[in-house]
């Protein structure tokens, strides 16, 4: 078994020899720096018959899993739409030298691929994939100060990755989805907010950090048609305090045939890469794009 946990631009170079040696592989998300590399790795893994695991571990989050269960049970009725808002903490203001590699778009490690990518994967895990989407992206801070840990500016670097993402589209299962992610923090103090609206009720997931793959949002339900109804807290099976390792642990348990988590393979990861590629294409063309 090979574990690849390095900077994204190095993923493909290190993964290929492991697949050619017919080793099972775990790799952190993103699978690769771009769609082409991700598709090549997925095809190579299939050709060599190896077992793969990608760190799209937001699918293992207790609140995300409970939301999926509620949606699939029909408790919310028909899904009318969903709105997701995230403030990604980074990609706004200065960065320390170890994170400077996240500034060039071609490196594939940025706001869209990492925090938004994990969150979009959670959304699609709960509600299904997009039938089509349209995106607007912005790089409003192309010059970024590189600072030491005390905040002293060492130099200025160019940033070509985006610090604002707005995506809207139609879900294949029905309903409209809107996702907005931006760099920095939300002044309201809630850096992650996700609302799922159905004909019978609404789910609300909230959290102080928009990296839902590591930090667990709360889950609340508002029932429609009930006089005086308010958001009620829903109990989920999981840690009672922040534990960034919990979701990864659930994925590994599933990989070795234990627990009740799910395995997210290279095939799953390449679908998310195709979605992100469609977001980039839509921003360039100004048109609606599909990726399925």
Backbone as CSV, one residue per row, in Angstrom:
resi,resn,N_x,N_y,N_z,CA_x,CA_y,CA_z,C_x,C_y,C_z
1,UNK,0.841,-1.189,0.000,0.000,0.000,0.000,0.880,1.245,0.000
2,UNK,0.590,2.181,-0.908,1.348,3.423,-0.980,0.475,4.583,-0.540
3,UNK,1.039,5.481,0.256,0.334,6.680,0.715,1.023,7.894,0.113
4,UNK,0.254,8.720,-0.576,0.800,9.919,-1.204,0.190,11.126,-0.512
5,UNK,1.018,11.807,0.271,0.565,12.960,1.046,1.607,14.063,0.919
6,UNK,1.683,14.623,-0.285,2.653,15.677,-0.588,1.923,16.796,-1.318
7,UNK,2.648,17.835,-1.721,2.044,18.929,-2.452,1.452,18.428,-3.768
8,UNK,0.306,18.977,-4.130,-0.475,18.490,-5.273,0.324,18.405,-6.573
9,UNK,1.186,19.370,-6.928,1.895,19.268,-8.200,2.752,18.010,-8.334
10,UNK,3.085,17.373,-7.203,3.919,16.171,-7.230,3.115,14.878,-7.255
11,UNK,1.808,14.962,-7.131,0.993,13.758,-7.010,1.185,12.790,-8.169
12,UNK,0.985,13.249,-9.390,1.025,12.346,-10.544,2.370,11.646,-10.661
13,UNK,3.451,12.389,-10.463,4.794,11.818,-10.585,5.024,10.696,-9.589
14,UNK,4.493,10.849,-8.374,4.697,9.841,-7.338,3.687,8.700,-7.401
15,UNK,2.499,8.977,-7.893,1.459,7.935,-7.936,1.708,6.933,-9.056
16,UNK,2.123,7.394,-10.216,2.274,6.512,-11.385,3.138,5.284,-11.108
17,UNK,4.332,5.431,-10.521,5.149,4.234,-10.272,4.481,3.236,-9.329
18,UNK,3.687,3.742,-8.383,2.998,2.846,-7.449,1.919,2.032,-8.172
19,UNK,1.210,2.692,-9.068,0.179,1.990,-9.839,0.802,0.976,-10.782
20,UNK,1.914,1.349,-11.410,2.599,0.430,-12.331,3.143,-0.781,-11.584
21,UNK,3.464,-0.602,-10.296,3.932,-1.714,-9.467,2.758,-2.496,-8.871
22,UNK,1.531,-2.110,-9.261,0.293,-2.767,-8.823,0.079,-2.672,-7.305
23,UNK,0.474,-1.540,-6.745,0.225,-1.283,-5.333,-1.090,-0.535,-5.158
24,UNK,-1.842,-0.870,-4.122,-2.998,-0.063,-3.754,-2.500,1.316,-3.328
25,UNK,-3.321,2.359,-3.566,-2.853,3.726,-3.340,-3.900,4.554,-2.605
26,UNK,-3.429,5.278,-1.584,-4.213,6.363,-0.989,-3.538,7.667,-1.370
27,UNK,-4.330,8.657,-1.795,-3.784,9.977,-2.088,-4.723,11.037,-1.537
28,UNK,-4.127,12.069,-0.965,-4.934,13.188,-0.511,-5.587,13.876,-1.707
29,UNK,-6.726,14.498,-1.467,-7.387,15.309,-2.493,-6.696,16.670,-2.569
30,UNK,-6.567,17.229,-3.777,-6.970,16.739,-5.088,-6.121,15.555,-5.563
31,UNK,-6.747,14.708,-6.369,-6.034,13.556,-6.910,-4.814,14.009,-7.699
32,UNK,-4.960,15.066,-8.496,-3.873,15.545,-9.341,-4.009,17.044,-9.545
33,UNK,-3.045,17.619,-10.258,-3.027,19.061,-10.467,-4.049,19.525,-11.488
34,UNK,-4.553,18.605,-12.318,-5.529,18.970,-13.341,-6.302,17.738,-13.780
35,UNK,-7.315,17.957,-14.599,-8.184,16.864,-15.048,-7.433,15.843,-15.878
36,UNK,-6.578,16.279,-16.766,-5.841,15.354,-17.630,-5.035,14.355,-16.805
37,UNK,-4.304,14.850,-15.824,-3.530,13.956,-14.969,-4.439,13.013,-14.191
38,UNK,-5.560,13.532,-13.681,-6.488,12.706,-12.905,-7.064,11.571,-13.755
39,UNK,-7.421,11.870,-14.993,-7.964,10.840,-15.885,-6.907,9.799,-16.220
40,UNK,-5.673,10.227,-16.433,-4.590,9.284,-16.741,-4.334,8.345,-15.564
41,UNK,-4.314,8.893,-14.350,-4.093,8.071,-13.164,-5.236,7.087,-12.953
42,UNK,-6.463,7.536,-13.181,-7.629,6.670,-13.008,-7.599,5.521,-13.998
43,UNK,-7.252,5.804,-15.245,-7.156,4.756,-16.263,-6.039,3.769,-15.925
44,UNK,-4.916,4.266,-15.427,-3.792,3.406,-15.072,-4.142,2.512,-13.882
45,UNK,-4.846,3.062,-12.909,-5.271,2.267,-11.754,-6.204,1.139,-12.187
46,UNK,-7.127,1.457,-13.080,-8.054,0.438,-13.579,-7.324,-0.634,-14.360
47,UNK,-6.376,-0.236,-15.203,-5.632,-1.191,-16.024,-4.815,-2.156,-15.171
48,UNK,-4.353,-1.688,-14.016,-3.518,-2.522,-13.156,-4.298,-3.201,-12.033
49,UNK,-5.608,-2.954,-11.987,-6.468,-3.651,-11.038,-6.166,-3.360,-9.583
50,UNK,-5.759,-2.116,-9.293,-5.430,-1.790,-7.905,-6.614,-1.127,-7.213
51,UNK,-6.588,-1.171,-5.895,-7.618,-0.547,-5.072,-7.161,0.854,-4.718
52,UNK,-8.054,1.836,-4.848,-7.659,3.228,-4.623,-8.558,3.907,-3.595
53,UNK,-7.989,4.909,-2.937,-8.715,5.712,-1.961,-8.229,7.148,-2.079
54,UNK,-9.168,8.072,-2.204,-8.846,9.499,-2.305,-9.444,10.216,-1.103
55,UNK,-8.707,11.188,-0.573,-9.138,11.884,0.635,-10.233,12.914,0.437
56,UNK,-11.345,12.498,-0.145,-12.547,13.345,-0.182,-13.402,12.975,1.028
57,UNK,-12.836,13.196,2.216,-13.426,12.642,3.428,-14.586,13.431,3.994
58,UNK,-15.006,14.526,3.349,-16.206,15.217,3.836,-17.420,14.303,3.748
59,UNK,-17.367,13.309,2.860,-18.466,12.339,2.758,-18.645,11.536,4.051
60,UNK,-17.586,11.477,4.853,-17.654,10.702,6.092,-18.164,11.524,7.273
61,UNK,-18.305,12.848,7.086,-18.700,13.691,8.202,-20.083,13.300,8.715
62,UNK,-20.256,13.184,10.026,-21.546,12.745,10.580,-22.735,13.599,10.146
63,UNK,-22.565,14.917,10.090,-23.674,15.781,9.689,-23.998,15.625,8.209
64,UNK,-22.966,15.463,7.389,-23.176,15.260,5.955,-23.877,13.931,5.704
65,UNK,-23.450,12.913,6.399,-24.070,11.591,6.220,-25.531,11.599,6.682
66,UNK,-25.804,12.288,7.795,-27.177,12.377,8.287,-28.046,13.169,7.320
67,UNK,-27.487,14.242,6.743,-28.235,15.021,5.755,-28.588,14.158,4.550
68,UNK,-27.653,13.355,4.094,-27.908,12.458,2.958,-29.020,11.464,3.298
69,UNK,-28.954,10.932,4.502,-29.973,9.970,4.950,-31.358,10.623,4.961
70,UNK,-31.450,11.844,5.462,-32.731,12.546,5.533,-33.267,12.842,4.129
71,UNK,-32.398,13.326,3.248,-32.817,13.622,1.872,-33.311,12.362,1.178
72,UNK,-32.566,11.274,1.306,-32.932,10.039,0.622,-34.190,9.408,1.207
73,UNK,-34.485,9.683,2.472,-35.691,9.132,3.096,-36.960,9.829,2.630
74,UNK,-36.817,11.004,2.019,-37.981,11.766,1.587,-38.544,12.678,2.655
75,UNK,-37.863,12.764,3.797,-38.380,13.565,4.902,-38.483,15.052,4.542
76,UNK,-37.617,15.524,3.633,-37.681,16.919,3.205,-38.652,17.120,2.041
77,UNK,-39.210,16.043,1.517,-40.061,16.156,0.338,-39.222,16.344,-0.908
78,UNK,-39.780,17.009,-1.894,-39.022,17.307,-3.115,-38.021,18.420,-2.818
79,UNK,-36.800,18.256,-3.301,-35.769,19.273,-3.083,-35.980,20.420,-4.061
80,UNK,-36.179,21.610,-3.509,-36.396,22.797,-4.330,-35.084,23.489,-4.681
81,UNK,-34.158,23.509,-3.731,-32.886,24.160,-3.990,-31.968,24.095,-2.799
82,UNK,-30.741,24.500,-3.021,-29.747,24.491,-1.959,-28.792,25.665,-2.144
83,UNK,-28.349,26.214,-1.023,-27.394,27.322,-1.026,-26.250,26.988,-0.084
84,UNK,-25.026,27.144,-0.572,-23.839,26.884,0.245,-22.915,28.094,0.183
85,UNK,-22.506,28.567,1.361,-21.604,29.713,1.459,-20.392,29.323,2.293
86,UNK,-19.195,29.675,1.807,-17.992,29.338,2.549,-16.943,30.427,2.469
87,UNK,-16.308,30.719,3.604,-15.166,31.633,3.659,-13.942,30.786,3.960
88,UNK,-13.019,30.717,3.008,-11.991,29.681,2.990,-10.783,29.937,3.878
89,UNK,-10.754,31.051,4.601,-9.663,31.422,5.518,-8.428,31.894,4.764
90,UNK,-7.904,31.097,3.850,-6.725,31.486,3.082,-7.139,32.171,1.769
91,UNK,-6.153,32.431,0.908,-6.356,33.029,-0.410,-6.919,34.458,-0.329
92,UNK,-6.661,35.098,0.781,-6.992,36.512,0.945,-6.002,37.080,1.946
93,UNK,-5.250,38.097,1.535,-4.216,38.617,2.406,-2.917,37.842,2.247
94,UNK,-2.025,37.961,3.225,-0.712,37.353,3.121,-0.703,35.856,3.358
95,UNK,0.330,35.193,2.857,0.523,33.766,3.097,1.961,33.534,3.546
96,UNK,2.163,32.464,4.311,3.512,32.106,4.750,4.189,31.302,3.641
97,UNK,5.520,31.273,3.601,6.237,30.606,2.507,5.806,29.175,2.201
98,UNK,5.503,28.317,3.201,5.106,26.944,2.857,3.825,26.852,2.025
99,UNK,3.005,27.917,2.053,1.760,27.904,1.282,1.850,28.704,-0.009
100,UNK,3.023,29.182,-0.339,3.178,29.986,-1.546,2.844,29.185,-2.806
101,UNK,3.035,27.860,-2.755,2.745,27.026,-3.921,1.260,27.006,-4.286
102,UNK,0.385,27.487,-3.372,-1.051,27.506,-3.664,-1.463,28.724,-4.495
103,UNK,-0.534,29.619,-4.778,-0.877,30.839,-5.511,-0.986,30.632,-7.027
104,UNK,-0.112,29.850,-7.678,-0.242,29.632,-9.129,-1.394,28.679,-9.440
105,UNK,-2.254,29.069,-10.345,-3.416,28.260,-10.695,-3.013,26.886,-11.199
106,UNK,-1.922,26.817,-11.971,-1.533,25.546,-12.586,-1.102,24.488,-11.577
107,UNK,-0.827,24.880,-10.343,-0.436,23.889,-9.338,-1.606,23.072,-8.825
108,UNK,-2.831,23.534,-9.067,-4.011,22.735,-8.725,-4.330,22.641,-7.252
109,UNK,-3.700,23.481,-6.433,-3.962,23.483,-4.985,-4.429,24.880,-4.616
110,UNK,-5.722,25.102,-4.629,-6.243,26.452,-4.448,-7.596,26.428,-3.756
111,UNK,-8.199,27.587,-3.651,-9.479,27.693,-2.954,-10.556,26.829,-3.601
112,UNK,-10.576,26.778,-4.927,-11.623,26.030,-5.622,-11.417,24.532,-5.477
113,UNK,-10.183,24.069,-5.623,-9.953,22.627,-5.566,-9.987,22.083,-4.140
114,UNK,-9.540,22.871,-3.160,-9.408,22.309,-1.804,-10.659,22.560,-0.953
115,UNK,-10.857,23.723,-0.311,-12.052,23.838,0.534,-13.357,23.771,-0.240
116,UNK,-13.431,24.492,-1.373,-14.664,24.429,-2.163,-14.838,23.058,-2.795
117,UNK,-13.738,22.444,-3.220,-13.830,21.110,-3.816,-14.370,20.084,-2.850
118,UNK,-13.873,20.101,-1.614,-14.385,19.182,-0.591,-15.863,19.450,-0.324
119,UNK,-16.229,20.729,-0.211,-17.617,21.083,0.105,-18.556,20.721,-1.038
120,UNK,-18.117,20.957,-2.282,-18.953,20.598,-3.440,-19.127,19.095,-3.528
121,UNK,-18.094,18.346,-3.151,-18.226,16.886,-3.141,-19.260,16.451,-2.110
122,UNK,-19.256,17.107,-0.943,-20.270,16.800,0.071,-21.666,17.110,-0.453
123,UNK,-21.818,18.269,-1.111,-23.118,18.653,-1.661,-23.611,17.608,-2.660
124,UNK,-22.724,17.184,-3.551,-23.127,16.211,-4.570,-23.361,14.833,-3.965
125,UNK,-22.662,14.514,-2.883,-22.886,13.246,-2.192,-24.288,13.209,-1.585
126,UNK,-24.747,14.350,-1.094,-26.071,14.418,-0.467,-27.188,14.555,-1.492
127,UNK,-26.979,15.390,-2.516,-28.067,15.763,-3.424,-27.899,15.253,-4.854
128,UNK,-26.755,14.686,-5.173,-26.509,14.240,-6.539,-25.758,15.286,-7.343
129,UNK,-25.322,14.899,-8.526,-24.487,15.770,-9.349,-25.308,16.863,-10.041
130,UNK,-24.586,17.843,-10.564,-25.198,18.920,-11.332,-25.524,18.440,-12.747
131,UNK,-26.698,18.784,-13.223,-27.039,18.561,-14.631,-26.263,19.535,-15.508
132,UNK,-26.163,20.780,-15.063,-25.372,21.811,-15.732,-25.046,22.894,-14.717
133,UNK,-24.068,23.733,-15.043,-23.678,24.790,-14.117,-23.115,25.983,-14.879
134,UNK,-23.121,27.119,-14.211,-22.504,28.326,-14.735,-21.707,28.963,-13.606
135,UNK,-20.509,29.453,-13.932,-19.620,29.928,-12.885,-19.031,31.293,-13.218
136,UNK,-18.801,32.065,-12.178,-18.042,33.310,-12.269,-16.939,33.254,-11.225
137,UNK,-15.707,33.445,-11.668,-14.550,33.396,-10.784,-13.828,34.740,-10.811
138,UNK,-13.130,35.047,-9.729,-12.371,36.298,-9.682,-11.066,36.082,-8.938
139,UNK,-10.049,36.776,-9.401,-8.772,36.881,-8.688,-8.582,38.365,-8.384
140,UNK,-9.204,38.806,-7.322,-9.232,40.236,-7.010,-7.976,40.715,-6.293
141,UNK,-7.137,39.774,-5.865,-5.890,40.136,-5.182,-4.714,39.428,-5.867
142,UNK,-4.340,39.872,-7.058,-3.290,39.175,-7.823,-1.889,39.334,-7.252
143,UNK,-1.674,40.298,-6.374,-0.383,40.469,-5.717,-0.551,40.179,-4.235
144,UNK,0.224,39.224,-3.747,0.044,38.729,-2.386,1.335,38.880,-1.584
145,UNK,1.259,39.444,-0.380,2.462,39.520,0.465,2.812,38.150,1.052
146,UNK,4.062,37.782,0.955,4.563,36.574,1.604,5.140,37.005,2.943
147,UNK,4.629,36.434,4.021,4.983,36.892,5.363,5.596,35.769,6.197
148,UNK,6.316,36.156,7.226,6.771,35.158,8.193,5.656,34.915,9.202
149,UNK,5.906,34.063,10.165,4.852,33.700,11.122,4.449,34.852,12.035
150,UNK,5.276,35.912,12.071,4.931,37.093,12.874,4.200,38.153,12.046
151,UNK,3.983,37.860,10.761,3.274,38.802,9.915,4.149,39.804,9.204
152,UNK,5.459,39.689,9.338,6.366,40.595,8.645,6.445,40.236,7.164
153,UNK,6.326,41.224,6.296,6.324,40.983,4.853,7.747,40.713,4.378
154,UNK,7.924,39.559,3.727,9.226,39.163,3.201,9.397,39.599,1.746
155,UNK,8.305,39.498,0.987,8.315,39.859,-0.428,6.879,39.834,-0.932
156,UNK,6.690,40.161,-2.194,5.364,40.089,-2.823,5.400,39.081,-3.965
157,UNK,4.353,38.277,-4.069,4.278,37.249,-5.110,3.012,37.428,-5.932
158,UNK,3.046,36.947,-7.152,1.882,36.969,-8.028,0.959,35.792,-7.714
159,UNK,-0.330,36.049,-7.695,-1.338,34.993,-7.498,-2.205,34.901,-8.744
160,UNK,-2.285,33.717,-9.337,-3.162,33.496,-10.488,-4.360,32.614,-10.135
161,UNK,-4.353,32.000,-8.950,-5.531,31.253,-8.502,-6.603,32.238,-8.036
162,UNK,-7.823,31.753,-7.919,-8.967,32.627,-7.654,-9.235,32.767,-6.161
163,UNK,-9.810,33.907,-5.794,-10.197,34.138,-4.403,-11.702,34.358,-4.257
164,UNK,-12.449,34.181,-5.359,-13.922,34.243,-5.285,-14.500,33.290,-6.325
165,UNK,-15.454,32.491,-5.905,-16.118,31.544,-6.789,-17.621,31.598,-6.573
166,UNK,-18.364,31.799,-7.638,-19.821,31.753,-7.591,-20.296,30.761,-8.645
167,UNK,-20.993,29.727,-8.211,-21.482,28.675,-9.109,-22.979,28.509,-8.895
168,UNK,-23.739,28.469,-9.978,-25.156,28.123,-9.866,-25.495,27.119,-10.960
169,UNK,-26.454,26.292,-10.689,-26.806,25.291,-11.683,-28.018,24.479,-11.287
170,UNK,-28.371,23.553,-12.163,-29.490,22.655,-11.945,-28.973,21.283,-11.537
171,UNK,-29.528,20.752,-10.478,-29.166,19.410,-10.047,-29.859,18.380,-10.931
172,UNK,-29.166,17.291,-11.227,-29.744,16.253,-12.071,-30.989,15.655,-11.432
173,UNK,-31.046,15.653,-10.091,-32.186,15.078,-9.381,-33.337,16.062,-9.221
174,UNK,-33.114,17.317,-9.649,-34.130,18.353,-9.495,-33.735,19.371,-8.450
175,UNK,-34.081,20.604,-8.691,-33.720,21.670,-7.763,-32.555,22.487,-8.289
176,UNK,-32.410,23.657,-7.721,-31.368,24.602,-8.124,-30.334,24.696,-7.012
177,UNK,-29.059,24.800,-7.394,-27.985,24.895,-6.411,-27.165,26.154,-6.642
178,UNK,-26.796,26.810,-5.548,-25.920,27.982,-5.588,-24.802,27.782,-4.575
179,UNK,-23.567,27.968,-5.030,-22.396,27.814,-4.158,-21.528,29.059,-4.296
180,UNK,-21.196,29.674,-3.184,-20.290,30.820,-3.184,-19.194,30.556,-2.161
181,UNK,-17.941,30.583,-2.619,-16.776,30.475,-1.738,-15.875,31.669,-1.993
182,UNK,-15.297,32.215,-0.942,-14.358,33.321,-1.100,-13.242,33.185,-0.085
183,UNK,-12.135,33.880,-0.348,-11.016,33.853,0.575,-11.313,34.651,1.828
184,UNK,-10.476,34.454,2.837,-10.643,35.208,4.074,-11.708,34.627,4.985
185,UNK,-12.241,35.475,5.855,-13.242,35.063,6.834,-14.538,35.830,6.656
186,UNK,-15.631,35.236,7.120,-16.935,35.889,7.045,-17.111,36.780,8.279
187,UNK,-17.500,38.029,8.105,-17.669,38.918,9.257,-18.760,38.453,10.214
188,UNK,-19.684,37.647,9.702,-20.772,37.176,10.571,-20.309,36.083,11.533
189,UNK,-19.083,35.559,11.341,-18.548,34.547,12.244,-18.892,33.129,11.863
190,UNK,-19.826,32.946,10.928,-20.178,31.610,10.437,-19.498,31.457,9.084
191,UNK,-18.395,30.746,9.045,-17.617,30.629,7.819,-18.108,29.520,6.903
192,UNK,-19.038,28.703,7.387,-19.659,27.681,6.540,-21.155,27.648,6.811
193,UNK,-21.936,27.814,5.756,-23.394,27.781,5.869,-23.958,27.039,4.665
194,UNK,-24.783,26.014,4.934,-25.362,25.205,3.855,-26.832,24.946,4.184
195,UNK,-27.687,25.372,3.278,-29.131,25.231,3.460,-29.688,24.355,2.345
196,UNK,-30.481,23.354,2.717,-31.142,22.464,1.754,-32.645,22.613,1.950
197,UNK,-33.330,23.134,0.950,-34.754,23.464,1.072,-35.602,22.460,0.299
198,UNK,-36.550,21.847,1.007,-37.477,20.921,0.383,-38.913,21.348,0.620
199,UNK,-39.841,20.662,0.004,-41.251,21.010,0.158,-41.776,20.705,1.558
200,UNK,-41.106,19.836,2.300,-41.562,19.462,3.632,-40.665,19.976,4.757
201,UNK,-39.527,20.525,4.394,-38.631,20.993,5.439,-37.315,21.502,4.885
202,UNK,-36.524,22.063,5.785,-35.232,22.648,5.414,-34.161,22.169,6.384
203,UNK,-33.027,21.751,5.841,-31.861,21.414,6.648,-30.870,22.570,6.616
204,UNK,-30.231,22.819,7.733,-29.214,23.859,7.820,-27.971,23.278,8.482
205,UNK,-26.848,23.368,7.785,-25.553,22.957,8.326,-24.696,24.207,8.481
206,UNK,-24.119,24.389,9.669,-23.314,25.571,9.945,-22.034,25.184,10.665
207,UNK,-20.981,25.975,10.414,-19.737,25.712,11.107,-18.821,26.918,11.103
208,UNK,-17.883,26.960,12.035,-16.961,28.095,12.125,-15.836,28.045,11.098
209,UNK,-15.665,26.901,10.435,-14.588,26.735,9.457,-15.170,26.121,8.190
210,UNK,-14.794,26.667,7.031,-15.377,26.221,5.755,-14.693,25.003,5.170
211,UNK,-13.735,24.432,5.889,-13.097,23.188,5.454,-13.884,22.030,6.073
212,UNK,-15.007,21.710,5.440,-15.938,20.739,6.019,-15.341,19.342,6.058
213,UNK,-14.266,19.116,5.307,-13.603,17.820,5.329,-12.935,17.533,6.668
214,UNK,-12.663,18.594,7.442,-11.974,18.426,8.726,-12.793,18.893,9.928
215,UNK,-13.629,19.902,9.725,-14.364,20.494,10.845,-15.849,20.220,10.687
216,UNK,-16.465,19.747,11.744,-17.812,19.199,11.677,-18.882,20.279,11.856
217,UNK,-19.736,20.484,10.847,-20.820,21.465,10.999,-21.948,20.906,11.862
218,UNK,-22.701,21.801,12.454,-23.912,21.385,13.154,-24.995,21.087,12.120
219,UNK,-26.027,20.394,12.531,-27.126,20.045,11.635,-28.454,20.362,12.319
220,UNK,-29.301,21.156,11.633,-30.595,21.542,12.184,-31.685,21.335,11.132
221,UNK,-32.908,21.134,11.610,-34.049,20.878,10.726,-35.192,21.818,11.066
222,UNK,-35.770,22.417,10.034,-36.992,23.215,10.180,-38.090,22.524,9.390
223,UNK,-39.157,22.127,10.071,-40.246,21.414,9.413,-41.252,22.407,8.843
224,UNK,-41.613,22.213,7.576,-42.576,23.104,6.919,-43.992,22.760,7.338
225,UNK,-44.861,23.770,7.355,-46.267,23.535,7.631,-46.589,23.281,9.082
226,UNK,-45.617,23.480,9.971,-45.841,23.282,11.398,-45.859,24.663,12.068
227,UNK,-46.989,25.038,12.617,-47.137,26.353,13.208,-46.156,26.549,14.356
228,UNK,-45.442,27.658,14.304,-44.490,27.964,15.361,-43.213,27.144,15.317
229,UNK,-42.989,26.421,14.226,-41.802,25.566,14.134,-40.532,26.405,14.115
230,UNK,-39.495,25.914,14.773,-38.184,26.562,14.771,-37.131,25.514,14.414
231,UNK,-35.946,25.972,14.136,-34.857,25.047,13.820,-34.575,24.158,15.026
232,UNK,-34.599,22.854,14.803,-34.313,21.908,15.878,-32.976,21.225,15.621
233,UNK,-32.166,21.109,16.680,-30.877,20.437,16.564,-31.089,18.942,16.343
234,UNK,-30.344,18.380,15.401,-30.414,16.955,15.137,-29.176,16.269,15.697
235,UNK,-29.371,15.134,16.305,-28.265,14.370,16.865,-27.573,13.589,15.762
236,UNK,-26.259,13.648,15.742,-25.481,12.877,14.775,-24.454,12.048,15.525
237,UNK,-24.041,10.940,14.921,-23.037,10.067,15.521,-21.645,10.560,15.131
238,UNK,-20.922,11.071,16.095,-19.598,11.586,15.781,-18.971,12.242,16.988
239,UNK,-17.814,12.896,16.792,-17.118,13.513,17.919,-17.896,14.687,18.495
240,UNK,-17.802,14.855,19.802,-18.506,15.954,20.465,-17.676,17.233,20.429
241,UNK,-16.436,17.146,20.000,-15.585,18.318,19.841,-14.771,18.165,18.560
242,UNK,-14.200,19.247,18.050,-13.477,19.180,16.777,-12.400,18.104,16.771
243,UNK,-12.387,17.314,15.709,-11.379,16.272,15.544,-11.116,16.116,14.048
244,UNK,-10.090,16.813,13.506,-9.833,16.780,12.066,-9.502,15.391,11.525
245,UNK,-9.153,14.441,12.424,-8.781,13.104,11.956,-9.981,12.165,11.836
246,UNK,-11.123,12.567,12.367,-12.265,11.649,12.449,-12.718,11.176,11.075
247,UNK,-12.939,12.112,10.152,-13.455,11.742,8.836,-12.477,10.860,8.078
248,UNK,-11.186,11.171,8.172,-10.171,10.350,7.507,-10.183,8.941,8.083
249,UNK,-10.321,8.844,9.400,-10.365,7.531,10.040,-11.524,6.687,9.552
250,UNK,-12.687,7.325,9.354,-13.846,6.594,8.842,-13.579,6.055,7.434
251,UNK,-12.878,6.856,6.623,-12.556,6.420,5.263,-11.602,5.228,5.285
252,UNK,-10.600,5.292,6.146,-9.655,4.182,6.239,-10.329,2.913,6.765
253,UNK,-11.223,3.062,7.736,-11.973,1.898,8.225,-12.721,1.233,7.075
254,UNK,-13.387,2.038,6.257,-14.136,1.493,5.122,-13.205,0.802,4.137
255,UNK,-12.023,1.372,3.930,-11.065,0.826,2.971,-10.633,-0.585,3.358
256,UNK,-10.537,-0.843,4.673,-10.124,-2.175,5.131,-11.323,-3.035,5.510
257,UNK,-12.530,-2.591,5.135,-13.719,-3.409,5.335,-14.317,-3.339,6.711
258,UNK,-14.086,-2.244,7.417,-14.644,-2.089,8.753,-15.479,-0.812,8.825
259,UNK,-16.345,-0.722,9.832,-17.130,0.486,10.052,-18.224,0.671,9.023
260,UNK,-18.836,1.849,9.051,-19.980,2.125,8.180,-19.707,3.296,7.237
261,UNK,-18.448,3.629,7.032,-18.111,4.702,6.105,-18.163,4.228,4.664
262,UNK,-17.724,5.081,3.759,-17.742,4.733,2.335,-16.356,4.940,1.737
263,UNK,-16.064,4.222,0.667,-14.786,4.338,-0.026,-14.936,5.327,-1.177
264,UNK,-14.065,6.315,-1.220,-14.053,7.280,-2.314,-12.830,6.979,-3.173
265,UNK,-13.069,6.472,-4.371,-12.005,5.956,-5.236,-11.521,7.002,-6.231
266,UNK,-10.531,6.628,-7.049,-10.079,7.502,-8.127,-11.235,7.832,-9.067
267,UNK,-12.124,6.863,-9.297,-13.273,7.110,-10.172,-14.166,8.220,-9.621
268,UNK,-14.376,8.220,-8.314,-15.153,9.298,-7.690,-14.415,10.629,-7.810
269,UNK,-13.115,10.595,-7.597,-12.324,11.824,-7.629,-12.307,12.446,-9.019
270,UNK,-12.258,11.625,-10.057,-12.189,12.187,-11.406,-13.500,12.883,-11.778
271,UNK,-14.615,12.444,-11.223,-15.882,13.152,-11.436,-15.791,14.556,-10.857
272,UNK,-15.182,14.685,-9.660,-15.069,16.012,-9.058,-14.083,16.880,-9.847
273,UNK,-13.028,16.261,-10.360,-12.110,17.012,-11.223,-12.834,17.510,-12.474
274,UNK,-13.718,16.693,-13.030,-14.471,17.119,-14.217,-15.411,18.271,-13.884
275,UNK,-15.982,18.239,-12.689,-16.841,19.340,-12.263,-16.033,20.635,-12.153
276,UNK,-14.868,20.555,-11.539,-14.028,21.738,-11.387,-13.573,22.245,-12.749
277,UNK,-13.257,21.337,-13.657,-12.881,21.742,-15.017,-14.040,22.461,-15.704
278,UNK,-15.265,21.980,-15.471,-16.446,22.641,-16.044,-16.620,24.043,-15.466
279,UNK,-16.283,24.219,-14.188,-16.349,25.544,-13.562,-15.361,26.492,-14.239
280,UNK,-14.148,26.027,-14.461,-13.156,26.857,-15.155,-13.617,27.185,-16.574
281,UNK,-14.150,26.196,-17.289,-14.597,26.409,-18.668,-15.734,27.412,-18.718
282,UNK,-16.666,27.306,-17.789,-17.806,28.211,-17.771,-17.362,29.634,-17.509
283,UNK,-16.417,29.796,-16.597,-15.911,31.139,-16.314,-15.280,31.754,-17.559
284,UNK,-14.587,30.941,-18.343,-13.925,31.444,-19.548,-14.929,31.736,-20.666
285,UNK,-15.908,30.839,-20.833,-16.835,30.959,-21.962,-18.049,31.820,-21.668
286,UNK,-18.391,31.956,-20.377,-19.621,32.651,-20.007,-20.866,31.828,-20.271
287,UNK,-20.682,30.533,-20.534,-21.812,29.663,-20.887,-22.024,28.592,-19.809
288,UNK,-23.197,27.983,-19.855,-23.477,26.851,-18.990,-22.683,25.651,-19.495
289,UNK,-22.171,24.857,-18.558,-21.369,23.693,-18.911,-21.896,22.471,-18.152
290,UNK,-21.631,21.296,-18.698,-21.943,20.043,-18.013,-20.682,19.206,-17.958
291,UNK,-20.682,18.215,-17.090,-19.470,17.418,-16.899,-19.721,15.929,-16.778
292,UNK,-20.980,15.518,-16.781,-21.288,14.088,-16.635,-21.233,13.362,-17.966
